[in-house]
Amino acid sequence: MSKCWTWLAVLACACLAMAVDETAELESQLPGSEGARRLELLLSLAEQRVTTDPQKSLDYAREAMAIARELADSVTERKALMQAGTACFYLARYEEALRHFTDSLVLARKAADEAAIALSLDRIGVIHGSLSDFARALEFFLEALEIRERIGDKKQIARSLNNIGVIYQRMADLDKSLEYFTRTLQIMEEANDSDGIGAALNNIGNIYDSLGNHNKALDYFERSLKLRQATGNRKGTALLLNNIGRIYSMQGDDRRALDTLFQALKIREEIQDNMGVSESYNNIGKVYLKLGENDEALIYYLKALRLKEQLKDRWNIAYTAREIGNLYLELKQPELALEYARRALQISREIESPRLQMDSHLLLSRIHRVRKDYGPALEHFEQYSVLNQEIYSTERQEKIAEIENRYESQKKEREIELLKKDREIQRLELERQKDIRNSLIVFFVLILGMAALFYNRYRLKIKANRQLAEANRKISEQNDALTDAYERLDRLARTDPLTGVSNRRDIMEYIHAETARVERRGLPFVLILMDIDNFKAVNDCFGHDGGDQILTSLARAMQESIRKQDLLGRWGGEEFLFFLPETRSAGGAVIAEKIRQMVEEFHVDRAGDEAISVTATFGVAEYDGSHALADVIKQADQALYLGKREGKNRVIVYS
């Protein structure tokens, strides 16, 4: 047995060395590489570096994005955006991660790639959850789950179920949370996915921890830790060490708890998991508080709070503020305790977290009792009691037990079914071997007679295949030529021939398609109608060649100045229309003003002539589904007309 473990250890070290060698080999190929090959190397390196060096992963992903855009490869650009967003998430730069994932979602929707749409929605939901916007996170996770169930991808369905369970847990809806985690575990066990099983076991352990069943929670955490260590998942290993350390402390073994928590902290600092680092600070502070080492406890609590404020993690800000309030109460400083407790209650109400509200009310009740403010003390205790009853009612405990029993029953039924299948497979295998033995005798009798026949047919087939391959080659060439012709015709039909941007037909088809998304998800968009001021004077002074030159150059400059998800089209003559998805009027006005300033500073140099410069007027209107699209276009036109009347070269928002 000891030899077996020795070989397993050697194999694990060899695998790790191979992974390191592979990364080093890819990095050695980067110098001198270019084009599609460099793009492939950058994406592979970004993926391999994301957990060990997320900043390096982000650098690789950004370069990959730039190359993909140069090559007009939208599929690879989307993958690079996802990799960049993931690296930002590991670096706890959530706003930046959200921008990358949103840009990826826009590209996925344009390509109608449902799997990519679901993945982008999933990542966006994770970011909203990290920012404690649980309702928004749940909306994205449910939409991703709906798509994945339609596709039938079980592992991705499990990912969505797990994410939804986490959100319900943060919202203190423990029975729903356990139901989703249990469904996740069932799918992962069927798929024999060790890492997925480990994640599900950890989440179920958290539910039992919340219910006060620490022995059962520890059992789930230790099972999960073995799987995470076996798969080399350092982030998951640190998470499990952190959870196990908390349980040790709850069981009274505080010194062992500190050792385990500092192991988790070391890993999290090495992989730059700032969210995890803040959590470790918090838990270490809690153990020091139990040990009566209040100065050490306060140091780690304040470090945790500062880091969480940088990360804008409102749920954990409220949690840590409550812990600091508890500490100041222990230090007999009720005024400071009251300040932090009130902050915790305010944030927990804003993010609609019943569990945090309950704990904050209990702390405030204790603080007011110390201050001899018995009226507020009683009021907060009553609110604590109501929330406690809602979260930990007998009915909910029974429902959780029912969910667990149902899962165990289903697991046993699956095991019995698998045993029956194994026996049937063995019986069929014996029959199959018998049939094979009999068939071999007949086969060898026939084989010699058939050999000559097959040889002659083989010669004829080679000749026929050559003729068929030549015919297929000619047909393929003709099909390729037709496809290229159709694509060119479609581009010509959708592109303005002078400026190269979308024509009126193309941009209107795209806007009409986007109105359905506004009605489904309630995300508005903005239309900006722009008209070049005094364009007739440009034609009169410089000729139509000069006018065409300013239209072409200005269109190219405006196309480069707008966001990736925005769309520019020529509306007619010297008028252009901008489409800004998921934007409100205020944001549209800012973008329009940016473009207006760019136009004002823009000029076209002409050999031997003075440079051509122009200004433009902009009308901005918002579409939120309450008016017809035609009415919103008319509103933008009216705002544009008002801007012309007021002196031109300005931005007017329709009101």
N, C-alpha and C positions, 0 to 999 in steps of 0.2 A: 504493500500500500504506500509506504514511504517513497519507494522508487517511482510510483505513479505520480505522486505530488511533485517529486523532483523534476520529472519530465514535463509536467504541466507548467512549472515555473520557468523552465528553459524555453518552452514553446512561447510563453507570454512575452519573455524578454526578446526573443527572436522577432516576434511580430512587431513589438514596439520599435526595435532597431530598423526593421524593414520600412515602417511608416516614416521614421526620421530620414532614412536613406532616400526614400522616394521623394520626400519634400526637397531634400538637398539636391537630388538629381534634377528635379524640375527647375529649381532656381538656377542651377548651373547652365540650363538651356536658354534662359531668358536673354542674356546678352547676345545681340546679333539677330534675334528672332524678330519677325515683323508680320503684319497682316493677320490672317486667320490663325496661323500657328501661334503667334504671340497671344492672341485673344484666348485661345484654348489653354495655354499655360497659365495665364493670369487667373482664369476662372478656377482651375484646379487648385492653384496655390491659395486663392482666397478662401476656398472651401476647407482646405486642410489646415490653414492657419487660424480659423475663426475662434477656436476655443483656446489655443495655446498663445496666440499673439493677435488679438482682435484688431489692434491698430494697424499692424502689417497687413492683415486681411482686408481692412478698409482701403488701404493704399492700393493694393492689387485690384480690388473691385472697381475703384474709381478710374484707374487706367483702362480697365476692361470696358467700362461704360463709354469712355471717350473713343476708343477704337471701334466699338460696335456702332456708335453713331456715325463715324466716318465711313464705315462699310455699309451703312443703312440696314444693319442686321437687327431688326426689332426684337426677334426672339432671344438672341444672345444679350441684347441690351437689358431686356426684362430680367434675365437670370442674373446679370451683374447688379442690377438695382436690388434684387432680393438679397444677394450676398452682401451688398453694402449695408442694407437695412439690418441684416442679422448681426453684422460686426458692430454697428452703432448700438444695437440692443445690448450686446455683451459689454460694451463700453458705457452703458446706461445713458446714452445720448438719445433720449426717447423722441424728442421733437424731430431731430434729423432722421432717425429711423422711420418715423411716421411719414415723412416726405418721400423717402425712397420707396416704401411699400405702396403709398398712394400712386406714385408715378408708375410703378409696376402694375397696379390694378388697372390704370388707364390703358396701358399697352395690351394687357390681357383681354380687356373688354373689346378693344378694337380688333383683336385677332379672334375673338369668340372662342377662346381656349378655356373651357369650363374648369379643368383641373388647375390651371394657373390662376384663374379668377378666385377659386376657392382658397388656394394657398395664400394669395395676397390678402383676401378678407380675413383669413385666419391670423396672419401676422399683424394686420392692423388692429384686430381685436386684442391681441396680446399687449400691444403698446397702450391701448386705452385702458386695459386692466392694470398695467403697471402704473398708469397715471391716476388710478382709482376712479375712473369714469366707467363704473360697472355696467350701467344701463346701455351705454354706447358699445362697450365690449360685447355684451350679450347679443346685441343686434347683429354685429358682424359675425360672431360665432354661429348663430342660428342660420344666417344666410349661407355660410360656408357648409354647414351640416346638410342643409337642403340640397345643395349642389352635389355634394359627395354621395349622398344617398341615391341621387338620381344616376350618378356615374356608376355606383356600386363598388367603390374602392374601400375595402373594409379597414385597412390600416389608417387611412385618412379619416374615415368615419370615427374611428376610435380616438384620433387626435382631437376632432371637434367635440366629441362627447366629454373627453377629459377637460378641455378648456372650459366648456359650459359648467362642468362640475366645480372647477376652481372658482368661477364667478359666483355660483350659488353659495359656495362655502364662505367666500368673502362677504356675502350678503347675509350670512347666518342662517340660510335655509338649508340645514344640515341633511334633512331627509332627501330632498331633491339632489343635493350634492352627492350623497352616498349612492343614490340610484344611478346617476351618470357615471361615477367612478366604477361601480360594479359592472355596468355594461361595457365600460372600457376594458377592464381586466378580462372579462369573458372573451372579447374579440382578440386581445393580445395573446391569451393562452391558446386559442384556436390557431393563431398564426405562429405560435412558438417564437414570439418576438421578445427576447430577454430584456432589452432596454425598455420596451413599452410596458412589459409586466412590472419591471422595477418602478417605473413612474407611477403606475396605477396602485401598486402596493403602498408606496409612500403616501399617496393622496388619501387612501383609505385609512392608513395609520393616523393621518392628521385629523380625520373625522373622529376617530375613537379618542384621540388626545383631547379634542374639543369637548367630548362627552365625559371626560374624566376617567376613562378606562385606560390607564397608563400602561398596564401590563400588556394588554392586547395591542395598543399602539406600538409599544417597543418591539413586539413580535413581528409586526408588519414592517417596521423600519429596518430591523436587522435582516430580514429576508430581502428587502429591497437593496440594502447596502451591499450584500454579497453579489447581487446581479450587476449593480453599477460598477463595482470594483473589477468584476470579471470582464466587462465590456470596455474598461478604460475611460469611463465617463467621469472626468474630474469634477465638473460642475455638479453632477448628480451625487458623487461621492461626498463632496463638501456639504451639500444640502442634507444628506442622510446623517452625517456626523453631527451636524448642527441639531437636527431633530432628536437624535439619540442623546446628545448632551443635555437637552432640555428635560428629557424623561428621567435621566439619572438625577438631575437636580430635584425634580418632583418626588422622586423616591428617597430623597435625603442624602444621596451620595454626591455632595457638592464638589469635592476635590476631583473626583473622577469626571464629573460634569465639566469642570473648567478645563481639564486636560483635553477632553474630546472637543470642546468648543474652540479651543485655540488651534487644534489640528484643522478644523473646518476653516477658521479665519486665515490660516497660513495658505491653504489651497486657494481660497477666494482672492487673496491679495496677489498671488502669483498669476492667476488667470484674469486679473483686473475685473472681477465680478463685483462692481461697486454696490449694487443692490444687496448682494449676499454679504459683503463686508459690513454694511450698515446693520443687517439683521444679526450678524455675529456680535458686533459691538453691543447691541441691545441685550442679547441673551447673556453675554459675559457680565454686563452691568447688573442684570437681575440676580445672577449667582453671587456676585460680590455683595449685593444687598442682603441676601439671605445669610451670608457669612458674617454680617455686621461690619464689613469693610466699606463704609459708606462713601468715603472719599474716592476710592477706586471705582465704586459703582457709578457715582455722579460723573466722573471723567468719561467713562464708556457710554453712558446714556447721552451726554451732551455731544460726544463725537458722532453717535448714531443719528441724533436729531439734525445736526448740521449737514451730514451727508444726505439724509433723506430730503431735506429742504432743497439741496442742490439738484436732486433727482426729481423733485416735484411729485413725490410719492405721497399723496395726501392721506391714504389709509394708514400707512406706517408713520407719518408725521403725527397723526392723532394718537396712534398706539404708543409711540415713544413719549409724547407729551404727557399722556396719562401715567406712564411709568415714572417720569420725572416728578409729577405731582405726588405720587405715592411716596417717593423718596424724600421729598421735602417735608411731607407730613411726618415721616419717621424721624426726620431731623428737627421736628417741632418748629417748623417755619410755615405755619398754615397760610400766610398771605401769599408766599411764593407758590405753595401747593395749589392754592385757589386759582392763580393766574394760569398755570399749566392745565389744570383740570377743566377750566372753562374753555380753553383753546381746543382741548381734545373733544369736548362735547359739541362745540360749534362745527368743527370739521366733520365729525362723525354724522351729524345731522345733514350737512351739505352733501356728503357722499352716500347717505341713506344706508348706513351700516348699523343694524339693530344691536349686534353684539358689542360694538364699541360704545354705542350710546348707553347700553345697560351698564357696562363697567365704569363709564364716566359718571353716570348718575350715582352709582354706589360710592365712588371716591368723593364726589361733591357732598354727599350726605355725611360721610365721615368727617370731612373738613369742616362743614358747618356745625357739627356736633362739638368738635374741638373748640370752635369759635363761639360756642353757646348760642348760635343762631338756629334755634330749634324749629322754627317755621320752615325755612328753606331746607333744613335737614330732613324733615318729614316729607316734604314735597318731592325731593329727589329720591328718597327711599321708596316712595309709592311708585314713581315712574320706573325705578329699577325693578320693583316687584312685578309690574305689568309686563315689562320686556322679558324678564326671566321666565315668567309663566309661558309666554308665547314661544320662546326658543326651546325650553326644556320641558315642555308639557309631557304627561304620561302618554298621551295619544301619539305624539311624535316619536317617543322612544319605542313604542310598540311598532310603529310603522317602519322604523329603522331596522328593528329586529326581524320584521317580516321580510324586508328587502334582503337582508343577509341570509336568512333561511332559504328564501327562494333561489338565491344564487348558489348556495351549497347543494340544494336539491338538483338544480340544473347541471351542476358540475358532476354529481354522482351519476345522473342519467347519461351524460355524455361519456363518462368512463365505462359504464356498462355497455353502451352502444358500441364503443370502440373495441371492447373485449369480444363482443359478438362478431364484429367485423373481422377481427384478427383470426378467430377460429374458422370463420367461413373462408377467409383468404387462404389459410393453411390447407383446408380441404380441397379448394379449387386448385391450389398449387400442386398437390399430389396427383390429382386427375390430369392436370396439364402435363406433368412430367411423363405420365403413362402414355398420354396421347402423342407426345413428342417422340418417345421411343418407338412406337408403332409407325409413326409417320416417317421416321428416318429410314426404316427398311424400304418402304415404298419409294421414298425420295431417291435413294441411291440406284434403284432399278430404273427409274425414269430419267435420271440425270444424263446418262451416257447417250440415250436416244435423242434427248432434246438439245444436246450440245451442238450438234451439227446444224440443226434447224436454227438455233439462236445465232450461230455464226453468220449464216447467210442473211438472216434478218438484220443483224448488226451492220453488215456492209451496206445494205439498202437504206437503213436508217441514217447512217452517216451522210450518205449522198442527199437524202431528203432533208436532213437537218441543215446542211449547207445551203440548199436552195431556200428553205424556210427562213434561215437567219438573214440571208440577203434581202428577201422580201420584207421581213420585219424591220430591217435597217432602213429601207426606203420609206416604209410607212411611218416609222418613228420620226425620220427627218421631216416628212410632210406635216405630221402632227405638231412637231416643235415649231415649225414655221407658222402654222395656223395659230398656235397658242400665243406666240410672240405678237402676231398681227392683232389678235383680239385684245391682248393686254395693251398694246400701243393705242388702239382705237379707244379703249376704255379710259386710259390716261388722258388722251386728247379731249374726250368728251367731258372730263371732270376738271380739267386744268385750264386756267386762263392763258391763252397763247402768248400774250405779251409779257405778263409779269411772272408767270410760272407758279402762282399760288392757286388755291382752289377757286373754281368759278362759282357763279351764283347757284347753279343747280347742285353742285357737290356739297357746298356748305349748308344749304337748306335741307338736303337729305339727311345729313349728319345731325343737324339741330332737331329735325322732326323725330329722329330716333332717340335723342336724348330726352325729349319731353316725357317719354314713357318712364324713364328712370326717375325723373322728378316726381311724377305721380306716385311711383311705387315707394320711394325712399324719402321723399320730401326734401331733397337737396336741390336748391335753386341754381340757376346759372344766369350769366349776364351777357347781354348783347351790346356791343359798342359800334355805332355807325360813325364812320369818319369821312370827312370830305376835305380835299385839299383846297385851301383858300386861293381865290383869284387865279384859278388854273388857266382860264382863257387868256389871261395876260401872259402867262408862260408860253403858251402856244403862239400868241401874237408876236412875242419878243424873240423867241428862240426857234420858232417853227415847230411843226408836229414831231420832228425828230427829237428836238429838245424835250418836248412834253413826254414823248414815249420814254426817253432816257431817264427822266426824273421819276416816272411811274415805276419803271423796272427796278432802278436802284433803290428807291424808297421802299418798295414791296419787299425786296430782299433784306433790307435793314430792319424793317418791322418784324419780319418772320424770325429773325435772329434774336430780337429783343423780347419776344413773348415767352411764356412758360411752355414746357414740353407738352402739357396736356391741353393747351389752348390751340385754337384753329383760326387761321386768317384766310379770308376770301375776298375776291374783287366783286363788289356789288354792282358796279357799272360806271363807266367813265372814270372820273377821279375819286369815286367813292369806294371805300373798303369796309368790310364787316368783320368784327372780331367776336369769336365765341369763347367764353370763359366758363368752363364747367365747375360746379360746386363752389360758386362764388356769389357773394351778395353785392348790393349796389355800392356799399362803401369800399369794398375791395376792388370792384371794377373801376371806381373813380380813381383810385390810387394807380392802378395799372394804366388807365387812359392818360393820366397826367404824366406818367413816366414816358409813354410813347409820344405825347405832345411835345415834351421837352426835347426828346431825341430828334423829332422832325424839325423843330425850330433850329437846332444846331446842325442839322444835316445839310450838305450841299454836294453838288455834282460838278466836278472840274471838267471844262471843255477846252480842248487845244485851241489856243489863239483867241478864246472868248472868255468873258467873265464867267465865274462859277454861277450855277443855278441854285437858288435856295428858296424854300417855300415854308408856309405854316399850314396848320390844319386845325379844324374844329371837330369836336367829338360829342356825340350824344349817347348817354348811358342809360340802359333800362334793364330791370331784373325780371326774369320769368320764374314764378314760383307755383304755377299751375292754377292760379286764381283767375287769370285772363287767358284768352286765346293767344297763340303764338303770333298771329298776324297783328293783334292789338299791341303786343310788346314791341314788335318791329316798328309799328307806327309811333309808339311812344319814344323809341330811340330817335326816330326821324324828327319828331316834334322837338325833342331836346336839342338835336343838331341845328334845326332851323332857328330855335331861340338863341343858340350860341352865335349863329351868323348875324342875327339882328343886334346882338349885344356887342359886336365888334370883332368877331372871329378870333381864331387862335386861342381857344379856351375849351374847357370840359364842362358840360352841363349834364347833371343827373336828373332824369325825369322824376317829377314829384307830383 
